[in-house]
């Protein structure tokens, strides 16, 4: 846990090959998102590429801040990493509970609501990343808890 606080870029950069491998192994499979009467189709490889690019940018910014000897807030780091990585894992696990039977429509609706809420919470939590970077750049003392 201490290495995660000192080098938060590692978890993002190490997860990129795993995400890309999952995207490649899915092949031509599509993720379909139903919003009212509209279906959005996204290829898993494209989604994995997008997530990998975002994780790469986040990891590089954390690495640059470390190389520039800028100290970031410990709790903002942990919260951002927990929401990003932990939220992604929770959404992936919950998506495995979808039921195929037509009689389980209400269960799937509730599960979709939970997953959507977690994703929205993750998106709002991404605001902590620029706040943490600005905090690290503005903080003149550089005496943070990291």
C-alpha positions in Angstrom: 0.0 0.0 0.0 2.9 2.4 0.7 4.3 2.0 -2.8 0.9 2.8 -4.2 1.0 6.1 -2.3 4.6 6.9 -3.3 4.3 5.8 -6.9 0.6 6.0 -8.0 1.7 5.9 -11.7 2.7 2.2 -11.4 -0.9 0.9 -11.0 -2.1 2.8 -14.0 0.8 1.9 -16.3 0.9 -1.8 -15.2 -2.9 -2.1 -15.9 -2.6 -1.0 -19.5 -1.3 -4.3 -20.9 -3.9 -6.3 -19.0 -6.7 -4.0 -20.4 -5.4 -4.3 -23.9 -5.1 -8.1 -23.6 -8.8 -8.3 -22.5 -9.7 -6.1 -25.5 -7.8 -8.2 -27.9 -9.1 -11.5 -26.5 -12.7 -10.3 -26.8 -12.2 -10.2 -30.6 -15.1 -8.6 -32.5 -17.5 -8.7 -29.5 -19.5 -5.5 -29.0 -20.6 -3.7 -25.8 -24.2 -2.5 -26.3 -25.5 0.3 -24.2 -29.3 0.8 -24.3 -30.5 4.3 -23.6 -34.2 4.4 -24.0 -34.8 3.5 -27.6 -31.2 4.0 -28.8 -28.5 1.4 -28.8 -24.9 2.4 -28.7 -22.4 -0.3 -29.9 -18.8 -0.1 -28.9 -16.2 -2.7 -29.8 -14.3 -4.0 -26.8 -11.0 -3.4 -28.6 -11.9 0.2 -29.1 -13.1 0.6 -25.5 -9.9 -1.1 -24.2 -7.8 1.3 -26.4 -9.6 4.3 -25.0 -9.3 3.2 -21.4 -5.6 2.4 -22.0 -4.9 5.9 -23.4 -6.7 7.5 -20.5 -4.8 5.3 -18.0 -1.5 6.2 -19.8 -2.2 9.9 -19.6 -3.0 9.6 -15.9 0.0 7.5 -15.2 2.3 9.8 -17.1 1.0 12.9 -15.2 1.6 11.1 -11.9 5.1 10.1 -13.0 5.9 13.7 -14.2 4.7 15.1 -10.8 7.0 12.6 -9.1 10.0 13.5 -11.3 9.4 17.2 -10.7 9.5 16.6 -7.0 6.0 17.8 -6.5 4.2 16.3 -3.6 0.6 15.2 -4.0 -2.1 14.8 -1.3 -2.1 11.2 0.1 -5.9 11.0 0.6 -6.6 12.5 -2.9 -4.3 9.9 -4.4 -5.9 7.0 -2.6 -9.4 8.3 -3.3 -8.7 8.8 -7.0 -7.0 5.4 -7.4 -9.7 3.6 -5.4 -12.5 5.1 -7.4 -10.8 4.5 -10.8 -9.4 1.0 -10.3 -11.8 -0.2 -7.6 -14.9 1.2 -9.4 -13.8 -0.5 -12.7 -13.4 -3.8 -10.9 -16.8 -3.5 -9.1 -18.6 -2.6 -12.4 -17.0 -5.5 -14.1 -18.0 -7.9 -11.3 -21.5 -6.6 -11.2 -21.9 -6.9 -14.9 -21.4 -10.7 -14.6 -24.6 -11.0 -12.5 -27.0 -10.1 -15.4 -29.7 -12.7 -15.8 -30.8 -13.9 -19.2 -34.4 -15.0 -18.4 -37.1 -12.6 -19.5 -38.8 -12.9 -16.1 -35.8 -11.3 -14.4 -36.3 -8.0 -16.1 -36.7 -6.1 -12.8 -33.5 -7.6 -11.4 -31.5 -6.4 -14.5 -33.1 -2.9 -14.2 -31.9 -2.6 -10.6 -28.5 -4.0 -11.4 -28.2 -1.5 -14.3 -29.2 1.3 -11.9 -26.4 0.3 -9.5 -23.8 0.0 -12.2 -24.8 3.4 -13.7 -24.6 5.0 -10.2 -21.1 3.6 -9.7 -20.0 4.8 -13.1 -21.3 8.3 -12.5 -19.6 8.3 -9.1 -16.4 7.2 -10.8 -16.7 10.0 -13.4 -17.3 12.7 -10.7 -14.4 11.2 -8.7 -12.1 11.9 -11.7 -12.4 15.5 -10.8 -10.1 14.7 -7.8 -7.2 14.1 -10.3 -6.9 17.6 -11.6 -7.5 19.0 -8.1 -4.7 16.9 -6.8 -2.3 18.0 -9.6 -3.2 21.7 -9.1 -2.7 21.2 -5.3 0.8 19.7 -6.0 1.8 22.5 -8.4 0.5 25.4 -6.2 1.8 24.0 -2.9 5.0 26.0 -2.3 6.0 24.1 0.9 5.9 20.7 -0.8 5.3 19.2 2.6 2.5 16.8 2.0 1.8 13.5 3.6 3.2 11.6 0.7 
